[in-house]
Amino acid sequence: MKIYNSLTRKKEDFEPIKKGKVSMYVCGPTVYDEPHIGHARSAYVFDVIRRYFLYRGYMVTFVRNVTDVDDKIIDKARKEFKGEDIMTAVQKVSEKYLAAYHEDMDRLGIEPPDHEPSAQKYIPKMVEFIELLIKRGYAYEADGDVYFDIKKAKDYGKLSKQNLEKMEIGARVAPGERKKDPLDFALWKKAKEDEPSWHSTWSEGRPGWHIECSVMSSDILDDEFDIHGGGIDLIFPHHENEIAQSEGAGKKFARYWLHNGLLTINGEKMAKSLGNFITIKNFGKSLDLLKLFFLSAHYRHPVDYTEESIKEMEEKRDRIFRFLRKADTRLEGYGEEVPINETYHANFVASMDDDFNTPMALGVIFKCVSDCNKIVDKEKLDDKDYEALVNARHFIRDVSKNIFGLNLDYKARDAAIKAVANAKEEEKKIDAKIQEREEARKRKDYKRADAIRKELLKEGIVVEDTKEGPVWRSKL
């Protein structure tokens, strides 16, 4: 298996620290708002990677953190819970949006992490970690704040390929900061008025953002672990600073760095101000279409969301549905499942082994569908044909469910479509009855109009006459 390592900028053979075991740490949500489809991509990418390791027989320890103390959370707390104690308000905001995140991950069928540490619960250990950095000469206290001394970090910029000398040009110290160097970053922030705070050696305050991941990962996965993941936007400064902190504390940290590309909407960055902000909750279609859309691009590449691309994914999914529907019909009552088709399976695994190349792996699934459509449409099938179809059906359902987390239950979709169609047909009948009642009233045939009202009432439909005309609703 080869993995592209953002640290070395090349594909490398994957060799875990412990044979047969994979330790993964992925940067999770900052819980201050509803999750959007950009968050969905990152979460889904690493869910697929985790699932694939499990599929290949590895034992996986998967950690995804929660940032529940942050400037954005504090700002939201002041707006949503104005007048309340700031600590209580921050807690309410973080709990509200963490619950929303969990609900959306469940909608997406994304497995929960093995560990989900939160920043607030780790503050005492962050304080200990910062104390160690000060003791080792990598950090310094300045009037209640604590900063990491960037000049002490060996090879700073090796992940992001930033040049320290170029970074210094134009660097400034913000008002109120007490840094020795403009590039130094905060490990601990002394609390300002109306800010949440916790006790530390230096002041009542709160941790900087970068320190939490260094502390959580080393505490749960040890001082060296296999994979650190996150969005490409986290490479600098977040992940760069994590490396500096962890190595400053004497830890080896992550071996492989994996970063997913970002998502745009119709070529633009997603933003509420642009009106293109799509939450997971309001996606409005089957989330499997969103998953197929993500799978159709390599995880490292940027991806542009359009309505046309989702329609294309719907057509692709329906191709699979059509094949499975025909195969199930032709194979009804035919024997047991046979061993998975080695050719398709081998090609699929080879694709995923090549830095989790999901577009190529999807291509294997559709090649299987295309090949086997020629078989399933035959007028007469022999034993070899039956075996090929059973094999293909098993392969498609196996990898789609266990690795991609897709729901290929076409029967449920058919039933849903039928239910919608039936509901629309029922609405037409009700509308026709109401129209008949209106015509009876115009003829002053109130007996017939009243009879129609009673007929509808027996069916659970209440008709109400308004100035705009009759309206109906289901009986409560």
Secondary structure per residue as TSV (DSSP state, phi and psi in degrees):
chain	resnum	aa	ss	phi	psi
A	1	M	-	360.0	131.3
A	2	K	E	-113.2	139.3
A	3	I	E	-128.8	135.1
A	4	Y	E	-76.4	120.9
A	5	N	E	-99.2	115.0
A	6	S	T	-60.5	-24.4
A	7	L	T	-70.0	-41.4
A	8	T	T	-100.0	-10.3
A	9	R	T	61.3	37.0
A	10	K	E	-155.0	162.1
A	11	K	E	-76.7	137.6
A	12	E	E	-130.8	151.4
A	13	D	E	-63.0	132.6
A	14	F	-	-81.9	117.6
A	15	E	-	-129.5	100.7
A	16	P	-	-66.6	156.7
A	17	I	S	-61.1	-44.6
A	18	K	S	-111.9	125.9
A	19	K	T	-55.6	129.2
A	20	G	T	79.3	3.0
A	21	K	E	-128.5	142.0
A	22	V	E	-125.3	128.2
A	23	S	E	-110.1	124.1
A	24	M	E	-127.2	134.7
A	25	Y	E	-124.3	125.5
A	26	V	E	-125.7	132.8
A	27	C	-	-66.0	124.0
A	28	G	-	-97.6	-158.3
A	29	P	-	-79.6	150.5
A	30	T	B	-96.9	113.9
A	31	V	-	-89.4	85.8
A	32	Y	S	-135.1	-0.6
A	33	D	S	-160.6	172.8
A	34	E	-	-66.9	137.3
A	35	P	-	-65.3	141.5
A	36	H	B	-112.5	178.9
A	37	I	H	-69.3	-17.8
A	38	G	H	-67.8	-42.2
A	39	H	H	-62.8	-37.9
A	40	A	H	-60.6	-39.8
A	41	R	H	-62.4	-49.6
A	42	S	H	-60.8	-46.1
A	43	A	H	-62.2	-41.2
A	44	Y	H	-70.9	-40.3
A	45	V	H	-53.6	-49.8
A	46	F	H	-78.4	-21.5
A	47	D	H	-67.6	-42.8
A	48	V	H	-64.2	-43.3
A	49	I	H	-61.2	-44.7
A	50	R	H	-61.1	-47.8
A	51	R	H	-59.0	-38.2
A	52	Y	H	-68.5	-41.3
A	53	F	H	-58.1	-43.8
A	54	L	H	-62.6	-41.8
A	55	Y	H	-60.8	-35.3
A	56	R	T	-83.5	3.7
A	57	G	T	96.6	6.0
A	58	Y	-	-80.2	150.4
A	59	M	E	-88.6	129.6
A	60	V	E	-118.2	131.4
A	61	T	E	-109.2	113.2
A	62	F	E	-113.8	121.7
A	63	V	E	-116.5	129.7
A	64	R	E	-133.0	117.9
A	65	N	-	-83.8	168.6
A	66	V	B	-127.8	122.1
A	67	T	B	-89.2	107.6
A	68	D	-	-117.6	17.9
A	69	V	S	-143.3	120.5
A	70	D	S	-171.2	156.9
A	71	D	H	-56.4	-41.6
A	72	K	H	-66.4	-36.5
A	73	I	H	-66.9	-41.0
A	74	I	H	-63.5	-44.2
A	75	D	H	-61.4	-42.9
A	76	K	H	-65.9	-37.3
A	77	A	H	-63.0	-39.6
A	78	R	H	-66.5	-33.7
A	79	K	H	-79.9	-46.2
A	80	E	H	-80.7	-28.0
A	81	F	T	-129.1	50.5
A	82	K	T	-57.9	131.8
A	83	G	T	94.0	-15.3
A	84	E	S	-84.9	159.4
A	85	D	-	-54.4	133.3
A	86	I	H	-63.9	-35.4
A	87	M	H	-64.7	-42.9
A	88	T	H	-65.4	-42.8
A	89	A	H	-63.4	-43.1
A	90	V	H	-61.8	-41.1
A	91	Q	H	-63.0	-43.0
A	92	K	H	-64.0	-43.3
A	93	V	H	-63.1	-47.8
A	94	S	H	-65.1	-39.1
A	95	E	H	-67.2	-40.9
A	96	K	H	-61.5	-48.5
A	97	Y	H	-84.1	-20.5
A	98	L	H	-69.3	-39.6
A	99	A	H	-61.9	-40.8
A	100	A	H	-63.2	-40.2
A	101	Y	H	-64.2	-45.3
A	102	H	H	-61.2	-42.2
A	103	E	H	-60.8	-42.4
A	104	D	H	-71.7	-35.8
A	105	M	H	-64.1	-36.9
A	106	D	H	-66.8	-40.7
A	107	R	H	-58.8	-39.6
A	108	L	H	-76.9	-10.7
A	109	G	T	74.6	25.8
A	110	I	-	-87.2	127.2
A	111	E	-	-66.1	141.0
A	112	P	-	-65.8	152.8
A	113	P	-	-69.6	161.4
A	114	D	S	-69.3	-32.3
A	115	H	B	-137.5	137.6
A	116	E	-	-132.7	73.3
A	117	P	-	-70.3	144.2
A	118	S	B	-111.4	148.5
A	119	A	T	-57.8	-45.3
A	120	Q	G	-59.1	-40.3
A	121	K	G	-72.0	-18.0
A	122	Y	G	-100.1	4.0
A	123	I	H	-58.2	-44.5
A	124	P	H	-56.6	-39.4
A	125	K	H	-73.4	-29.1
A	126	M	H	-65.2	-40.9
A	127	V	H	-59.9	-44.4
A	128	E	H	-62.1	-41.4
A	129	F	H	-63.6	-43.8
A	130	I	H	-65.2	-39.6
A	131	E	H	-59.0	-39.4
A	132	L	H	-64.5	-41.9
A	133	L	H	-63.5	-39.1
A	134	I	H	-64.1	-45.6
A	135	K	H	-60.5	-37.0
A	136	R	T	-85.0	-0.9
A	137	G	T	86.1	14.6
A	138	Y	S	-98.8	-5.3
A	139	A	E	-145.3	160.2
A	140	Y	E	-145.3	151.2
A	141	E	E	-95.9	141.7
A	142	A	E	-141.8	95.6
A	143	D	T	53.2	48.0
A	144	G	T	95.7	-21.3
A	145	D	E	-91.9	157.7
A	146	V	E	-129.4	132.2
A	147	Y	E	-121.7	149.6
A	148	F	E	-85.6	132.6
A	149	D	-	-83.7	100.8
A	150	I	G	-61.4	-30.3
A	151	K	G	-70.3	-17.8
A	152	K	G	-85.1	-12.9
A	153	A	S	-79.9	121.0
A	154	K	T	-72.5	133.3
A	155	D	T	57.8	34.5
A	156	Y	T	-61.1	130.9
A	157	G	T	103.0	1.7
A	158	K	T	-69.3	-26.1
A	159	L	T	-81.4	-47.7
A	160	S	T	-87.4	-8.6
A	161	K	T	60.7	32.5
A	162	Q	-	-81.9	142.9
A	163	N	-	-95.8	118.9
A	164	L	H	-59.0	-40.2
A	165	E	H	-65.4	-40.4
A	166	K	H	-69.1	-34.5
A	167	M	H	-64.4	-30.4
A	168	E	H	-69.7	-25.9
A	169	I	T	-68.0	120.1
A	170	G	T	85.2	-4.8
A	171	A	-	-68.1	140.0
A	172	R	-	-133.8	153.5
A	173	V	-	-92.6	124.2
A	174	A	-	-69.7	153.8
A	175	P	T	-55.9	132.7
A	176	G	T	93.6	-16.0
A	177	E	-	-82.8	147.7
A	178	R	-	-120.3	38.1
A	179	K	-	-72.0	152.8
A	180	K	S	-79.1	-33.9
A	181	D	S	-133.1	138.6
A	182	P	T	-56.4	-25.8
A	183	L	T	-86.2	-11.4
A	184	D	-	-62.0	144.8
A	185	F	E	-120.6	154.8
A	186	A	E	-76.5	132.0
A	187	L	E	-100.2	-32.1
A	188	W	E	-143.0	136.0
A	189	K	E	-116.7	123.8
A	190	K	E	-64.9	134.5
A	191	A	-	-67.4	138.7
A	192	K	-	-93.8	178.1
A	193	E	T	-62.5	138.3
A	194	D	T	58.9	41.5
A	195	E	-	-122.2	147.8
A	196	P	-	-66.5	147.6
A	197	S	-	-148.4	154.7
A	198	W	B	-131.5	160.0
A	199	H	-	-78.9	141.9
A	200	S	-	-147.6	175.3
A	201	T	S	-62.3	-28.9
A	202	W	S	-101.1	-34.4
A	203	S	-	-173.7	170.0
A	204	E	S	-79.8	120.7
A	205	G	E	-170.0	-152.2
A	206	R	E	-148.4	159.3
A	207	P	E	-74.3	156.1
A	208	G	-	-71.5	167.4
A	209	W	T	-68.3	-44.2
A	210	H	T	-66.6	-30.9
A	211	I	H	-66.4	-29.8
A	212	E	H	-61.4	-41.1
A	213	C	H	-70.5	-36.1
A	214	S	H	-61.9	-41.6
A	215	V	H	-71.7	-49.3
A	216	M	H	-62.4	-46.2
A	217	S	H	-63.7	-44.5
A	218	S	H	-69.9	-32.3
A	219	D	H	-69.4	-39.8
A	220	I	H	-91.9	-39.7
A	221	L	H	-106.4	-3.6
A	222	D	-	91.3	178.2
A	223	D	S	-72.0	-18.4
A	224	E	E	-134.8	133.6
A	225	F	E	-140.7	173.9
A	226	D	E	-77.7	-57.3
A	227	I	E	-129.1	133.2
A	228	H	E	-118.2	127.9
A	229	G	E	-126.5	165.8
A	230	G	E	165.9	-179.2
A	231	G	E	-71.8	153.8
A	232	I	G	-62.0	-24.8
A	233	D	G	-70.1	-11.6
A	234	L	G	-91.3	-7.7
A	235	I	I	-55.3	-48.5
A	236	F	I	-132.2	130.8
A	237	P	I	-94.4	-8.6
A	238	H	I	-59.2	-57.0
A	239	H	I	-71.9	-32.4
A	240	E	H	-61.3	-41.7
A	241	N	H	-72.1	-32.2
A	242	E	H	-60.1	-44.3
A	243	I	H	-60.9	-46.3
A	244	A	H	-59.9	-45.2
A	245	Q	H	-63.1	-49.4
A	246	S	H	-66.1	-43.9
A	247	E	H	-67.7	-33.4
A	248	G	H	-63.0	-29.9
A	249	A	T	-87.1	3.8
A	250	G	T	87.0	20.9
A	251	K	-	-106.6	147.8
A	252	K	-	-77.8	-32.9
A	253	F	E	71.5	-148.9
A	254	A	E	-82.5	143.0
A	255	R	E	-83.7	-44.9
A	256	Y	E	-120.6	134.8
A	257	W	E	-113.4	121.8
A	258	L	E	-115.8	131.5
A	259	H	E	-131.9	128.0
A	260	N	E	-87.3	146.9
A	261	G	-	-70.4	164.0
A	262	L	-	-91.9	165.9
A	263	L	E	-112.3	135.9
A	264	T	E	-118.9	164.5
A	265	I	E	-116.9	115.2
A	266	N	T	49.7	41.8
A	267	G	T	81.9	-0.6
A	268	E	E	-117.4	153.8
A	269	K	E	-65.1	138.8
A	270	M	-	-70.5	130.6
A	271	A	-	-157.5	140.6
A	272	K	G	-60.0	-35.8
A	273	S	G	-65.5	-24.7
A	274	L	G	-91.1	-6.5
A	275	G	T	73.5	17.6
A	276	N	-	-115.8	23.8
A	277	F	-	-85.8	111.8
A	278	I	-	-111.5	111.3
A	279	T	B	-78.6	159.0
A	280	I	S	-62.2	-40.6
A	281	K	T	-61.8	-34.8
A	282	N	T	-101.5	18.1
A	283	F	-	-58.5	-40.2
A	284	G	-	87.8	-8.4
A	285	K	S	-131.6	177.9
A	286	S	-	-57.4	129.4
A	287	L	H	-68.7	-14.9
A	288	D	H	-63.4	-30.2
A	289	L	H	-67.0	-38.3
A	290	L	H	-65.3	-40.9
A	291	K	H	-63.5	-45.0
A	292	L	H	-61.2	-37.3
A	293	F	H	-61.7	-44.5
A	294	F	H	-64.9	-41.4
A	295	L	H	-66.3	-25.4
A	296	S	T	-73.8	-10.4
A	297	A	S	-120.6	146.4
A	298	H	-	-64.1	141.5
A	299	Y	T	-59.4	-26.5
A	300	R	T	-81.0	-14.6
A	301	H	S	-92.1	151.8
A	302	P	-	-67.4	157.1
A	303	V	E	-139.8	137.4
A	304	D	E	-108.3	119.8
A	305	Y	E	-83.9	128.4
A	306	T	-	-139.3	159.4
A	307	E	H	-62.0	-35.0
A	308	E	H	-63.5	-38.5
A	309	S	H	-67.3	-34.1
A	310	I	H	-71.2	-37.5
A	311	K	H	-62.6	-38.4
A	312	E	H	-63.0	-40.1
A	313	M	H	-66.5	-34.0
A	314	E	H	-65.7	-40.0
A	315	E	H	-64.7	-39.9
A	316	K	H	-66.3	-44.1
A	317	R	H	-62.5	-40.6
A	318	D	H	-66.2	-28.3
A	319	R	H	-61.7	-43.3
A	320	I	H	-66.1	-44.4
A	321	F	H	-57.7	-44.9
A	322	R	H	-62.3	-42.4
A	323	F	H	-64.3	-47.2
A	324	L	H	-62.4	-38.2
A	325	R	H	-63.2	-45.5
A	326	K	H	-67.8	-41.2
A	327	A	H	-64.1	-43.1
A	328	D	H	-61.5	-38.2
A	329	T	H	-66.5	-45.8
A	330	R	H	-70.2	-27.6
A	331	L	T	-98.3	6.5
A	332	E	T	-56.9	123.2
A	333	G	T	78.8	7.5
A	334	Y	-	-93.7	104.0
A	335	G	-	42.0	-162.4
A	336	E	-	-99.9	167.8
A	337	E	-	-63.4	144.0
A	338	V	-	-104.2	168.0
A	339	P	-	-55.0	148.0
A	340	I	-	-61.9	145.0
A	341	N	-	-62.3	118.8
A	342	E	H	-68.6	-34.7
A	343	T	H	-65.9	-53.7
A	344	Y	H	-62.5	-43.7
A	345	H	H	-62.7	-43.9
A	346	A	H	-63.2	-41.4
A	347	N	H	-67.1	-38.4
A	348	F	H	-62.9	-49.3
A	349	V	H	-62.7	-40.3
A	350	A	H	-60.8	-38.4
A	351	S	H	-65.4	-47.3
A	352	M	H	-70.7	-30.9
A	353	D	H	-68.2	-20.4
A	354	D	B	-90.7	73.0
A	355	D	T	56.6	42.2
A	356	F	-	53.0	54.6
A	357	N	-	-79.2	83.3
A	358	T	H	-67.8	-34.4
A	359	P	H	-60.2	-41.0
A	360	M	H	-68.7	-39.3
A	361	A	H	-64.5	-40.3
A	362	L	H	-61.2	-38.9
A	363	G	H	-59.1	-35.0
A	364	V	H	-65.4	-41.5
A	365	I	H	-61.5	-45.2
A	366	F	H	-72.9	-27.9
A	367	K	H	-64.9	-41.0
A	368	C	H	-61.6	-45.1
A	369	V	H	-61.4	-45.9
A	370	S	H	-62.8	-46.6
A	371	D	H	-61.5	-44.6
A	372	C	H	-81.6	-16.2
A	373	N	H	-63.5	-32.6
A	374	K	H	-66.7	-29.5
A	375	I	H	-81.2	-48.6
A	376	V	H	-64.4	-22.5
A	377	D	T	-89.1	-1.0
A	378	K	-	-64.1	148.3
A	379	E	S	-67.9	-38.6
A	380	K	S	-132.0	134.5
A	381	L	-	-108.1	139.9
A	382	D	-	-100.7	179.8
A	383	D	H	-59.7	-37.0
A	384	K	H	-64.7	-39.4
A	385	D	H	-64.9	-45.5
A	386	Y	H	-58.7	-44.5
A	387	E	H	-63.3	-41.4
A	388	A	H	-62.2	-41.6
A	389	L	H	-68.6	-43.2
A	390	V	H	-60.2	-43.4
A	391	N	H	-60.7	-48.6
A	392	A	H	-63.0	-45.7
A	393	R	H	-58.3	-43.9
A	394	H	H	-65.6	-44.1
A	395	F	H	-59.2	-49.1
A	396	I	H	-62.1	-46.6
A	397	R	H	-68.8	-35.4
A	398	D	H	-63.6	-56.3
A	399	V	H	-72.9	-34.1
A	400	S	H	-64.5	-42.0
A	401	K	H	-79.1	-51.9
A	402	N	H	-78.0	-26.1
A	403	I	T	-107.4	-45.9
A	404	F	T	-93.5	-8.8
A	405	G	-	62.9	32.0
A	406	L	-	-92.2	145.8
A	407	N	-	-101.5	106.8
A	408	L	-	-101.4	33.1
A	409	D	-	-82.4	83.6
A	410	Y	H	-65.3	-25.0
A	411	K	H	-64.5	-40.3
A	412	A	H	-64.9	-39.4
A	413	R	H	-67.4	-42.9
A	414	D	H	-59.4	-41.4
A	415	A	H	-65.1	-38.8
A	416	A	H	-66.4	-42.3
A	417	I	H	-63.0	-42.1
A	418	K	H	-63.9	-40.5
A	419	A	H	-63.4	-41.0
A	420	V	H	-64.7	-44.0
A	421	A	H	-61.8	-43.0
A	422	N	H	-63.2	-39.9
A	423	A	H	-64.1	-41.2
A	424	K	H	-66.1	-39.4
A	425	E	H	-64.8	-39.1
A	426	E	H	-65.5	-39.4
A	427	E	H	-62.3	-40.5
A	428	K	H	-60.8	-42.4
A	429	K	H	-63.9	-42.4
A	430	I	H	-64.3	-45.6
A	431	D	H	-60.4	-38.2
A	432	A	H	-65.4	-41.1
A	433	K	H	-63.0	-42.7
A	434	I	H	-66.7	-39.3
A	435	Q	H	-62.3	-41.0
A	436	E	H	-62.1	-39.4
A	437	R	H	-65.2	-40.7
A	438	E	H	-63.4	-41.2
A	439	E	H	-66.2	-36.4
A	440	A	H	-64.8	-40.4
A	441	R	H	-65.9	-38.0
A	442	K	H	-64.2	-34.4
A	443	R	T	-80.7	-2.3
A	444	K	T	64.7	29.1
A	445	D	-	-92.8	72.7
A	446	Y	H	-69.3	-24.2
A	447	K	H	-64.2	-45.9
A	448	R	H	-67.6	-41.0
A	449	A	H	-60.6	-42.7
A	450	D	H	-66.8	-37.3
A	451	A	H	-63.2	-40.3
A	452	I	H	-65.1	-42.0
A	453	R	H	-57.8	-43.6
A	454	K	H	-67.6	-37.2
A	455	E	H	-60.7	-45.0
A	456	L	H	-65.9	-38.4
A	457	L	H	-62.9	-39.3
A	458	K	H	-62.0	-30.0
A	459	E	T	-87.0	4.7
A	460	G	T	86.5	19.0
A	461	I	E	-113.2	123.6
A	462	V	E	-101.1	126.5
A	463	V	E	-103.3	129.4
A	464	E	E	-121.8	131.3
A	465	D	E	-90.5	127.2
A	466	T	E	-125.9	174.4
A	467	K	T	-62.3	-31.1
A	468	E	T	-83.7	-3.8
A	469	G	E	118.4	177.2
A	470	P	E	-71.8	141.1
A	471	V	E	-127.6	156.2
A	472	W	E	-132.7	156.7
A	473	R	E	-148.2	161.0
A	474	S	E	-72.3	141.6
A	475	K	-	-66.4	131.5
A	476	L	-	-72.1	360.0
